[in-house]
Amino acid sequence: MAYARLIGRAVARRGREVTSNFTLQNEIREMNTNTILLAVTVFAIGLSVNGVNAQSPNSQNANSQNAVTDQVQPGETPLLSELLEAKAAASAARAPEEVRQAYAQGIETVRATEIEKSAKQVGDAAIDAQLSGWDGKSVKLSDLWQEGPIVLMWYRGGWCPYCNIQLRAMQQSMDRIEDAGARLVVLTPELPEKAKETAEANDLDIVALHDKGNAVARKYGLVFDLPEAIIPSYRDKLKLPEYNGNDVMELPLAATYVIDKVGKITYAFLDADYKKRAEPSDVVKAVKAAAQP
């Protein structure tokens, strides 16, 4: 019976991977080439303003990730960076000039704090914490990394299309991460019920842990205050207070760490630009290195 359950889980995961691959390939074919040429000049300021209409940000983001390039051929799996850049290009092409400028300045304001340098780095000791997922189960991070390396990743919320793209890409990489002897651990400041909605909207096996009030992210040095110019967008359009359950206008960097069995950080991806994320293939390489005796 245990073997049958194991086979069943493997078949189910494979089915999700096929569906996810098909979705990613469709996303690639649907991007308009002219939109790319127009928006590439400002892709660095592509922003998460696609939540401005009346739809729920979760449902909207899950169903509108079609801003991707024509450059990848059918049958190929795109790099996460390609999907993110294409999404940024499409968002930049839609956004008014003043909005693009506000978000671009916001990124530079965050970068100017040197948060990328002050956050936990490779060689630092990881911070332990006890956290619960949206399934109600509680885990201690050190218990996990003592069993083998972990990939510790933050996503900002289901309202963020870049987070949804990254989550689906990491879902596709879970087998490779686990085959290397590691485990994917995802943290988010959004409320457990919102994290569950995010998982369901993106067809994820991932059960995100609730980093309430960014408590753990703060200990890793990842938390920053939202720049004043973009607070209205996050508060009124993206409904950040509803997602996080508080009125604090702050977010964590979308950071990714690999932590080895002794609790040391062996890989760190830190970028003030929320459109830049750790490439899954790089994470897998880091995991394999961390698993070496």
Helices and strands as residue ranges (DSSP letters): H 2-30, H 33-39, G 40-45, H 57-63, H 80-94, H 97-112, H 115-118, E 130-132, E 138-140, H 141-147, E 150-154, H 161-179, E 183-188, H 192-201, E 209-210, G 212-214, H 215-219, E 223-225, G 228-230, H 231-232, I 233-237, H 240-244, E 250-252, E 256-259, E 265-269, H 280-291
